[in-house]
Amino acid sequence: MSQAMMNMWISFIGLFLMFVSAVTAIYSREKLKGIFKGIGLTIAFVCLVVSGLIVAVIVIGGPTAIG
């Protein structure tokens, strides 16, 4: 697999983690109570930070050659 394809899949993982973060945060704030709310929001925050780091690494890495 080329570096460009690998970067594409890694960026998709970052986008998926952003989606998971948003859904988890909304669900935690609306449906959960107590310690479970805190755990859910912590998971959402960790997913958001990891996805931000992934996107930053991919963007800072710059363009890659196709092929």
mmCIF file as gemmi writes it, N, C-alpha and C atoms, coordinates in Angstrom:
data_model
loop_
_atom_site.group_PDB
_atom_site.id
_atom_site.type_symbol
_atom_site.label_atom_id
_atom_site.label_alt_id
_atom_site.label_comp_id
_atom_site.label_asym_id
_atom_site.label_entity_id
_atom_site.label_seq_id
_atom_site.pdbx_PDB_ins_code
_atom_site.Cartn_x
_atom_site.Cartn_y
_atom_site.Cartn_z
_atom_site.occupancy
_atom_site.B_iso_or_equiv
_atom_site.pdbx_formal_charge
_atom_site.auth_seq_id
_atom_site.auth_asym_id
_atom_site.pdbx_PDB_model_num
ATOM 1 N N . MET Axp A 1 ? 0.849 -1.17 0 1 0 ? 1 A 1
ATOM 2 C CA . MET Axp A 1 ? 0 0 0 1 0 ? 1 A 1
ATOM 3 C C . MET Axp A 1 ? 0.902 1.243 0 1 0 ? 1 A 1
ATOM 4 N N . SER Axp A 2 ? 0.561 2.227 -0.82 1 0 ? 2 A 1
ATOM 5 C CA . SER Axp A 2 ? 1.383 3.433 -0.926 1 0 ? 2 A 1
ATOM 6 C C . SER Axp A 2 ? 1.173 4.34 0.288 1 0 ? 2 A 1
ATOM 7 N N . GLN Axp A 3 ? 2.09 5.261 0.453 1 0 ? 3 A 1
ATOM 8 C CA . GLN Axp A 3 ? 2.004 6.203 1.574 1 0 ? 3 A 1
ATOM 9 C C . GLN Axp A 3 ? 0.746 7.072 1.463 1 0 ? 3 A 1
ATOM 10 N N . ALA Axp A 4 ? 0.373 7.451 0.248 1 0 ? 4 A 1
ATOM 11 C CA . ALA Axp A 4 ? -0.824 8.273 0.05 1 0 ? 4 A 1
ATOM 12 C C . ALA Axp A 4 ? -2.084 7.525 0.502 1 0 ? 4 A 1
ATOM 13 N N . MET Axp A 5 ? -2.179 6.251 0.157 1 0 ? 5 A 1
ATOM 14 C CA . MET Axp A 5 ? -3.342 5.458 0.578 1 0 ? 5 A 1
ATOM 15 C C . MET Axp A 5 ? -3.358 5.259 2.084 1 0 ? 5 A 1
ATOM 16 N N . MET Axp A 6 ? -2.182 5.047 2.664 1 0 ? 6 A 1
ATOM 17 C CA . MET Axp A 6 ? -2.101 4.892 4.112 1 0 ? 6 A 1
ATOM 18 C C . MET Axp A 6 ? -2.567 6.174 4.811 1 0 ? 6 A 1
ATOM 19 N N . ASN Axp A 7 ? -2.141 7.324 4.303 1 0 ? 7 A 1
ATOM 20 C CA . ASN Axp A 7 ? -2.577 8.596 4.877 1 0 ? 7 A 1
ATOM 21 C C . ASN Axp A 7 ? -4.085 8.781 4.742 1 0 ? 7 A 1
ATOM 22 N N . MET Axp A 8 ? -4.643 8.344 3.634 1 0 ? 8 A 1
ATOM 23 C CA . MET Axp A 8 ? -6.085 8.446 3.441 1 0 ? 8 A 1
ATOM 24 C C . MET Axp A 8 ? -6.838 7.646 4.497 1 0 ? 8 A 1
ATOM 25 N N . TRP Axp A 9 ? -6.414 6.405 4.718 1 0 ? 9 A 1
ATOM 26 C CA . TRP Axp A 9 ? -7.093 5.567 5.694 1 0 ? 9 A 1
ATOM 27 C C . TRP Axp A 9 ? -6.916 6.099 7.117 1 0 ? 9 A 1
ATOM 28 N N . ILE Axp A 10 ? -5.738 6.615 7.413 1 0 ? 10 A 1
ATOM 29 C CA . ILE Axp A 10 ? -5.508 7.19 8.74 1 0 ? 10 A 1
ATOM 30 C C . ILE Axp A 10 ? -6.391 8.419 8.939 1 0 ? 10 A 1
ATOM 31 N N . SER Axp A 11 ? -6.549 9.237 7.9 1 0 ? 11 A 1
ATOM 32 C CA . SER Axp A 11 ? -7.418 10.409 8.023 1 0 ? 11 A 1
ATOM 33 C C . SER Axp A 11 ? -8.877 9.994 8.19 1 0 ? 11 A 1
ATOM 34 N N . PHE Axp A 12 ? -9.291 8.899 7.542 1 0 ? 12 A 1
ATOM 35 C CA . PHE Axp A 12 ? -10.642 8.385 7.752 1 0 ? 12 A 1
ATOM 36 C C . PHE Axp A 12 ? -10.839 7.95 9.201 1 0 ? 12 A 1
ATOM 37 N N . ILE Axp A 13 ? -9.828 7.363 9.801 1 0 ? 13 A 1
ATOM 38 C CA . ILE Axp A 13 ? -9.906 6.983 11.217 1 0 ? 13 A 1
ATOM 39 C C . ILE Axp A 13 ? -10.082 8.236 12.071 1 0 ? 13 A 1
ATOM 40 N N . GLY Axp A 14 ? -9.348 9.303 11.745 1 0 ? 14 A 1
ATOM 41 C CA . GLY Axp A 14 ? -9.506 10.562 12.467 1 0 ? 14 A 1
ATOM 42 C C . GLY Axp A 14 ? -10.916 11.118 12.349 1 0 ? 14 A 1
ATOM 43 N N . LEU Axp A 15 ? -11.482 11.078 11.14 1 0 ? 15 A 1
ATOM 44 C CA . LEU Axp A 15 ? -12.856 11.546 10.942 1 0 ? 15 A 1
ATOM 45 C C . LEU Axp A 15 ? -13.851 10.687 11.721 1 0 ? 15 A 1
ATOM 46 N N . PHE Axp A 16 ? -13.642 9.379 11.722 1 0 ? 16 A 1
ATOM 47 C CA . PHE Axp A 16 ? -14.509 8.479 12.478 1 0 ? 16 A 1
ATOM 48 C C . PHE Axp A 16 ? -14.446 8.788 13.973 1 0 ? 16 A 1
ATOM 49 N N . LEU Axp A 17 ? -13.244 9.053 14.479 1 0 ? 17 A 1
ATOM 50 C CA . LEU Axp A 17 ? -13.107 9.387 15.897 1 0 ? 17 A 1
ATOM 51 C C . LEU Axp A 17 ? -13.811 10.701 16.228 1 0 ? 17 A 1
ATOM 52 N N . MET Axp A 18 ? -13.794 11.657 15.311 1 0 ? 18 A 1
ATOM 53 C CA . MET Axp A 18 ? -14.541 12.901 15.531 1 0 ? 18 A 1
ATOM 54 C C . MET Axp A 18 ? -16.034 12.626 15.621 1 0 ? 18 A 1
ATOM 55 N N . PHE Axp A 19 ? -16.533 11.765 14.751 1 0 ? 19 A 1
ATOM 56 C CA . PHE Axp A 19 ? -17.941 11.388 14.791 1 0 ? 19 A 1
ATOM 57 C C . PHE Axp A 19 ? -18.279 10.687 16.11 1 0 ? 19 A 1
ATOM 58 N N . VAL Axp A 20 ? -17.438 9.744 16.515 1 0 ? 20 A 1
ATOM 59 C CA . VAL Axp A 20 ? -17.656 9.027 17.782 1 0 ? 20 A 1
ATOM 60 C C . VAL Axp A 20 ? -17.647 10.01 18.949 1 0 ? 20 A 1
ATOM 61 N N . SER Axp A 21 ? -16.755 10.979 18.903 1 0 ? 21 A 1
ATOM 62 C CA . SER Axp A 21 ? -16.668 11.978 19.957 1 0 ? 21 A 1
ATOM 63 C C . SER Axp A 21 ? -17.963 12.785 20.063 1 0 ? 21 A 1
ATOM 64 N N . ALA Axp A 22 ? -18.476 13.239 18.929 1 0 ? 22 A 1
ATOM 65 C CA . ALA Axp A 22 ? -19.704 14.032 18.939 1 0 ? 22 A 1
ATOM 66 C C . ALA Axp A 22 ? -20.89 13.223 19.441 1 0 ? 22 A 1
ATOM 67 N N . VAL Axp A 23 ? -21.037 12.005 18.948 1 0 ? 23 A 1
ATOM 68 C CA . VAL Axp A 23 ? -22.162 11.155 19.361 1 0 ? 23 A 1
ATOM 69 C C . VAL Axp A 23 ? -22.061 10.811 20.839 1 0 ? 23 A 1
ATOM 70 N N . THR Axp A 24 ? -20.867 10.477 21.303 1 0 ? 24 A 1
ATOM 71 C CA . THR Axp A 24 ? -20.678 10.125 22.712 1 0 ? 24 A 1
ATOM 72 C C . THR Axp A 24 ? -20.967 11.314 23.623 1 0 ? 24 A 1
ATOM 73 N N . ALA Axp A 25 ? -20.513 12.499 23.238 1 0 ? 25 A 1
ATOM 74 C CA . ALA Axp A 25 ? -20.748 13.69 24.056 1 0 ? 25 A 1
ATOM 75 C C . ALA Axp A 25 ? -22.24 14.007 24.137 1 0 ? 25 A 1
ATOM 76 N N . ILE Axp A 26 ? -22.934 13.954 23.007 1 0 ? 26 A 1
ATOM 77 C CA . ILE Axp A 26 ? -24.369 14.247 23.004 1 0 ? 26 A 1
ATOM 78 C C . ILE Axp A 26 ? -25.123 13.217 23.835 1 0 ? 26 A 1
ATOM 79 N N . TYR Axp A 27 ? -24.805 11.942 23.636 1 0 ? 27 A 1
ATOM 80 C CA . TYR Axp A 27 ? -25.488 10.886 24.387 1 0 ? 27 A 1
ATOM 81 C C . TYR Axp A 27 ? -25.216 11.014 25.883 1 0 ? 27 A 1
ATOM 82 N N . SER Axp A 28 ? -23.97 11.306 26.248 1 0 ? 28 A 1
ATOM 83 C CA . SER Axp A 28 ? -23.614 11.425 27.66 1 0 ? 28 A 1
ATOM 84 C C . SER Axp A 28 ? -24.358 12.575 28.323 1 0 ? 28 A 1
ATOM 85 N N . ARG Axp A 29 ? -24.442 13.698 27.643 1 0 ? 29 A 1
ATOM 86 C CA . ARG Axp A 29 ? -25.088 14.864 28.238 1 0 ? 29 A 1
ATOM 87 C C . ARG Axp A 29 ? -26.598 14.711 28.32 1 0 ? 29 A 1
ATOM 88 N N . GLU Axp A 30 ? -27.196 13.978 27.367 1 0 ? 30 A 1
ATOM 89 C CA . GLU Axp A 30 ? -28.657 13.861 27.327 1 0 ? 30 A 1
ATOM 90 C C . GLU Axp A 30 ? -29.199 12.687 28.143 1 0 ? 30 A 1
ATOM 91 N N . LYS Axp A 31 ? -28.505 11.568 28.144 1 0 ? 31 A 1
ATOM 92 C CA . LYS Axp A 31 ? -29.081 10.334 28.684 1 0 ? 31 A 1
ATOM 93 C C . LYS Axp A 31 ? -28.432 9.821 29.968 1 0 ? 31 A 1
ATOM 94 N N . LEU Axp A 32 ? -27.158 10.103 30.179 1 0 ? 32 A 1
ATOM 95 C CA . LEU Axp A 32 ? -26.452 9.506 31.309 1 0 ? 32 A 1
ATOM 96 C C . LEU Axp A 32 ? -26.427 10.443 32.505 1 0 ? 32 A 1
ATOM 97 N N . LYS Axp A 33 ? -26.222 9.858 33.677 1 0 ? 33 A 1
ATOM 98 C CA . LYS Axp A 33 ? -26.156 10.628 34.912 1 0 ? 33 A 1
ATOM 99 C C . LYS Axp A 33 ? -24.99 10.138 35.759 1 0 ? 33 A 1
ATOM 100 N N . GLY Axp A 34 ? -24.522 11.013 36.616 1 0 ? 34 A 1
ATOM 101 C CA . GLY Axp A 34 ? -23.501 10.642 37.584 1 0 ? 34 A 1
ATOM 102 C C . GLY Axp A 34 ? -22.156 10.331 36.966 1 0 ? 34 A 1
ATOM 103 N N . ILE Axp A 35 ? -21.547 9.271 37.485 1 0 ? 35 A 1
ATOM 104 C CA . ILE Axp A 35 ? -20.199 8.895 37.069 1 0 ? 35 A 1
ATOM 105 C C . ILE Axp A 35 ? -20.17 8.455 35.613 1 0 ? 35 A 1
ATOM 106 N N . PHE Axp A 36 ? -21.272 7.875 35.127 1 0 ? 36 A 1
ATOM 107 C CA . PHE Axp A 36 ? -21.319 7.425 33.739 1 0 ? 36 A 1
ATOM 108 C C . PHE Axp A 36 ? -21.271 8.609 32.776 1 0 ? 36 A 1
ATOM 109 N N . LYS Axp A 37 ? -21.875 9.714 33.191 1 0 ? 37 A 1
ATOM 110 C CA . LYS Axp A 37 ? -21.81 10.933 32.381 1 0 ? 37 A 1
ATOM 111 C C . LYS Axp A 37 ? -20.368 11.421 32.277 1 0 ? 37 A 1
ATOM 112 N N . GLY Axp A 38 ? -19.66 11.401 33.386 1 0 ? 38 A 1
ATOM 113 C CA . GLY Axp A 38 ? -18.262 11.812 33.39 1 0 ? 38 A 1
ATOM 114 C C . GLY Axp A 38 ? -17.386 10.892 32.561 1 0 ? 38 A 1
ATOM 115 N N . ILE Axp A 39 ? -17.63 9.601 32.656 1 0 ? 39 A 1
ATOM 116 C CA . ILE Axp A 39 ? -16.856 8.634 31.868 1 0 ? 39 A 1
ATOM 117 C C . ILE Axp A 39 ? -17.127 8.832 30.378 1 0 ? 39 A 1
ATOM 118 N N . GLY Axp A 40 ? -18.389 9.008 30.024 1 0 ? 40 A 1
ATOM 119 C CA . GLY Axp A 40 ? -18.738 9.222 28.621 1 0 ? 40 A 1
ATOM 120 C C . GLY Axp A 40 ? -18.106 10.484 28.055 1 0 ? 40 A 1
ATOM 121 N N . LEU Axp A 41 ? -18.15 11.568 28.823 1 0 ? 41 A 1
ATOM 122 C CA . LEU Axp A 41 ? -17.552 12.817 28.364 1 0 ? 41 A 1
ATOM 123 C C . LEU Axp A 41 ? -16.032 12.707 28.286 1 0 ? 41 A 1
ATOM 124 N N . THR Axp A 42 ? -15.423 11.94 29.178 1 0 ? 42 A 1
ATOM 125 C CA . THR Axp A 42 ? -13.981 11.723 29.118 1 0 ? 42 A 1
ATOM 126 C C . THR Axp A 42 ? -13.598 10.943 27.86 1 0 ? 42 A 1
ATOM 127 N N . ILE Axp A 43 ? -14.373 9.92 27.542 1 0 ? 43 A 1
ATOM 128 C CA . ILE Axp A 43 ? -14.135 9.153 26.318 1 0 ? 43 A 1
ATOM 129 C C . ILE Axp A 43 ? -14.283 10.054 25.099 1 0 ? 43 A 1
ATOM 130 N N . ALA Axp A 44 ? -15.305 10.901 25.094 1 0 ? 44 A 1
ATOM 131 C CA . ALA Axp A 44 ? -15.509 11.826 23.979 1 0 ? 44 A 1
ATOM 132 C C . ALA Axp A 44 ? -14.324 12.777 23.835 1 0 ? 44 A 1
ATOM 133 N N . PHE Axp A 45 ? -13.828 13.283 24.96 1 0 ? 45 A 1
ATOM 134 C CA . PHE Axp A 45 ? -12.696 14.206 24.91 1 0 ? 45 A 1
ATOM 135 C C . PHE Axp A 45 ? -11.439 13.515 24.394 1 0 ? 45 A 1
ATOM 136 N N . VAL Axp A 46 ? -11.185 12.3 24.851 1 0 ? 46 A 1
ATOM 137 C CA . VAL Axp A 46 ? -10.008 11.553 24.392 1 0 ? 46 A 1
ATOM 138 C C . VAL Axp A 46 ? -10.106 11.283 22.89 1 0 ? 46 A 1
ATOM 139 N N . CYS Axp A 47 ? -11.29 10.889 22.417 1 0 ? 47 A 1
ATOM 140 C CA . CYS Axp A 47 ? -11.473 10.663 20.98 1 0 ? 47 A 1
ATOM 141 C C . CYS Axp A 47 ? -11.217 11.947 20.199 1 0 ? 47 A 1
ATOM 142 N N . LEU Axp A 48 ? -11.681 13.076 20.715 1 0 ? 48 A 1
ATOM 143 C CA . LEU Axp A 48 ? -11.485 14.351 20.025 1 0 ? 48 A 1
ATOM 144 C C . LEU Axp A 48 ? -10.012 14.733 19.967 1 0 ? 48 A 1
ATOM 145 N N . VAL Axp A 49 ? -9.291 14.544 21.068 1 0 ? 49 A 1
ATOM 146 C CA . VAL Axp A 49 ? -7.866 14.876 21.095 1 0 ? 49 A 1
ATOM 147 C C . VAL Axp A 49 ? -7.084 13.971 20.147 1 0 ? 49 A 1
ATOM 148 N N . VAL Axp A 50 ? -7.367 12.681 20.178 1 0 ? 50 A 1
ATOM 149 C CA . VAL Axp A 50 ? -6.657 11.741 19.3 1 0 ? 50 A 1
ATOM 150 C C . VAL Axp A 50 ? -6.942 12.062 17.834 1 0 ? 50 A 1
ATOM 151 N N . SER Axp A 51 ? -8.197 12.35 17.513 1 0 ? 51 A 1
ATOM 152 C CA . SER Axp A 51 ? -8.53 12.682 16.126 1 0 ? 51 A 1
ATOM 153 C C . SER Axp A 51 ? -7.868 13.984 15.701 1 0 ? 51 A 1
ATOM 154 N N . GLY Axp A 52 ? -7.781 14.957 16.591 1 0 ? 52 A 1
ATOM 155 C CA . GLY Axp A 52 ? -7.084 16.196 16.275 1 0 ? 52 A 1
ATOM 156 C C . GLY Axp A 52 ? -5.615 15.973 16.013 1 0 ? 52 A 1
ATOM 157 N N . LEU Axp A 53 ? -4.989 15.112 16.802 1 0 ? 53 A 1
ATOM 158 C CA . LEU Axp A 53 ? -3.581 14.798 16.577 1 0 ? 53 A 1
ATOM 159 C C . LEU Axp A 53 ? -3.373 14.075 15.249 1 0 ? 53 A 1
ATOM 160 N N . ILE Axp A 54 ? -4.266 13.152 14.935 1 0 ? 54 A 1
ATOM 161 C CA . ILE Axp A 54 ? -4.167 12.435 13.662 1 0 ? 54 A 1
ATOM 162 C C . ILE Axp A 54 ? -4.277 13.405 12.496 1 0 ? 54 A 1
ATOM 163 N N . VAL Axp A 55 ? -5.272 14.276 12.53 1 0 ? 55 A 1
ATOM 164 C CA . VAL Axp A 55 ? -5.464 15.234 11.447 1 0 ? 55 A 1
ATOM 165 C C . VAL Axp A 55 ? -4.268 16.183 11.355 1 0 ? 55 A 1
ATOM 166 N N . ALA Axp A 56 ? -3.749 16.633 12.485 1 0 ? 56 A 1
ATOM 167 C CA . ALA Axp A 56 ? -2.597 17.529 12.479 1 0 ? 56 A 1
ATOM 168 C C . ALA Axp A 56 ? -1.369 16.856 11.859 1 0 ? 56 A 1
ATOM 169 N N . VAL Axp A 57 ? -1.123 15.607 12.193 1 0 ? 57 A 1
ATOM 170 C CA . VAL Axp A 57 ? 0.028 14.888 11.646 1 0 ? 57 A 1
ATOM 171 C C . VAL Axp A 57 ? -0.128 14.703 10.14 1 0 ? 57 A 1
ATOM 172 N N . ILE Axp A 58 ? -1.322 14.349 9.693 1 0 ? 58 A 1
ATOM 173 C CA . ILE Axp A 58 ? -1.551 14.147 8.269 1 0 ? 58 A 1
ATOM 174 C C . ILE Axp A 58 ? -1.395 15.475 7.51 1 0 ? 58 A 1
ATOM 175 N N . VAL Axp A 59 ? -1.961 16.559 8.046 1 0 ? 59 A 1
ATOM 176 C CA . VAL Axp A 59 ? -1.892 17.85 7.365 1 0 ? 59 A 1
ATOM 177 C C . VAL Axp A 59 ? -0.465 18.401 7.368 1 0 ? 59 A 1
ATOM 178 N N . ILE Axp A 60 ? 0.21 18.318 8.498 1 0 ? 60 A 1
ATOM 179 C CA . ILE Axp A 60 ? 1.583 18.826 8.578 1 0 ? 60 A 1
ATOM 180 C C . ILE Axp A 60 ? 2.514 17.997 7.705 1 0 ? 60 A 1
ATOM 181 N N . GLY Axp A 61 ? 2.213 16.72 7.522 1 0 ? 61 A 1
ATOM 182 C CA . GLY Axp A 61 ? 3.021 15.848 6.682 1 0 ? 61 A 1
ATOM 183 C C . GLY Axp A 61 ? 3.059 16.289 5.224 1 0 ? 61 A 1
ATOM 184 N N . GLY Axp A 62 ? 2.066 17.051 4.825 1 0 ? 62 A 1
ATOM 185 C CA . GLY Axp A 62 ? 2.044 17.573 3.47 1 0 ? 62 A 1
ATOM 186 C C . GLY Axp A 62 ? 1.59 16.556 2.447 1 0 ? 62 A 1
ATOM 187 N N . PRO Axp A 63 ? 1.634 16.947 1.193 1 0 ? 63 A 1
ATOM 188 C CA . PRO Axp A 63 ? 1.184 16.05 0.128 1 0 ? 63 A 1
ATOM 189 C C . PRO Axp A 63 ? 2.159 14.888 -0.084 1 0 ? 63 A 1
ATOM 190 N N . THR Axp A 64 ? 1.619 13.783 -0.54 1 0 ? 64 A 1
ATOM 191 C CA . THR Axp A 64 ? 2.446 12.622 -0.85 1 0 ? 64 A 1
ATOM 192 C C . THR Axp A 64 ? 2.274 12.266 -2.317 1 0 ? 64 A 1
ATOM 193 N N . ALA Axp A 65 ? 3.267 11.627 -2.861 1 0 ? 65 A 1
ATOM 194 C CA . ALA Axp A 65 ? 3.212 11.212 -4.253 1 0 ? 65 A 1
ATOM 195 C C . ALA Axp A 65 ? 2.26 10.032 -4.407 1 0 ? 65 A 1
ATOM 196 N N . ILE Axp A 66 ? 1.494 10.039 -5.45 1 0 ? 66 A 1
ATOM 197 C CA . ILE Axp A 66 ? 0.576 8.938 -5.72 1 0 ? 66 A 1
ATOM 198 C C . ILE Axp A 66 ? 1.328 7.881 -6.535 1 0 ? 66 A 1
ATOM 199 N N . GLY Axp A 67 ? 1.188 6.624 -6.055 1 0 ? 67 A 1
ATOM 200 C CA . GLY Axp A 67 ? 1.816 5.544 -6.813 1 0 ? 67 A 1
ATOM 201 C C . GLY Axp A 67 ? 2.947 4.994 -6.14 1 0 ? 67 A 1
